[in-house]
Amino acid sequence: VQLQASGGGLAQAGGSLQLSCAASAFAFSRYAMGWFRQAPGKEREFVASVSWAGRNTNYADSVKGRFTISRDNANNMVYLRMNKLKPEDTAVYYCAADENTVSGAVPGQVRAFEYWGRGTLVTVSS
């Protein structure tokens, strides 16, 4: 399983960015997918997750109402649309896959995810 995140960059506070994650050819539609982030000097934290078919989503309180996770199973892609960005959103963002789930599950813990991609840096200026 290989995951490749992209779309990071520099944004102003209040602006938007969309992250993408391309997954290698595995049973993508049977994996829950998630986004996590890690700011300098801090632990990796949960941002959002989406269930197999994309029907269920889960968000950290800090991003609810601003971020939207979605997936395209036909193309093995998962996205994170980030609106109303804040300087505290600055971090390296990671895409992750969880194979040990059932349909509908939306895990929210780092240890639940078995596969991780390299991160993409998001910097939000004030």
C-alpha positions, 0 to 999 in steps of 0.5 A, a space after each residue: 500500500 502506497 499513499 502519496 499526499 500533495 497539494 500543500 503550500 502557503 496560504 493566507 489566513 482565511 484562505 483555502 487549500 485542497 489536499 489530495 492523496 493518491 493510493 496505490 492499487 489495493 482494495 482501496 474501497 475497503 479501507 477507511 481513509 484519514 488525514 492527520 497533521 503534525 505541527 513542529 514540536 507537537 504530536 501527530 493529531 487526527 484531522 478527519 476520516 471517511 468510511 469505505 463508501 464515503 457515506 460517513 465522516 469524522 472530524 476533529 473539533 478544531 476543523 469541523 465546519 471548515 474542512 471537508 474530507 471526501 473520496 473517489 473510489 473509482 480513482 483511488 483518491 482521497 481529498 481534504 478541502 480546507 477552508 477558512 484556514 487559520 495559522 494554527 492549521 500550519 502543519 505537515 499533513 499525512 494521508 493514512 489508510 486503515 484496513 482493519 475496519 468495517 463498512 461505515 467505520 470512521 476511526 479517529 486515532 493514529 494507532 488505528 491506521 496501518 499505512 501512511 504516506 509522506 506528508 505535505 506541508 501546509 503553512 498558513 500566514 496571518 
